[in-house]
């Protein structure tokens, strides 16, 4: 019977940890869209896919939000 109580406590702790991690992931992902977009834009510029002028225009658009 003691193992049942211990298992229940462990299950509750795991549930709380899961909820905290889920909330942290949601809030961490909220502002990462622009950083990801700027990273992709920088990579495209570095690889020569776009010109400096195109890079600057696109960066200004992303940063204006």
Residue pairs with C-beta under 8 A, 6 or more apart in sequence:
34 62
34 63
34 65
37 62
38 59
38 62
38 63
41 50
41 55
41 58
41 59
41 62
42 55
44 50
44 55
45 52
45 54
45 55
50 58
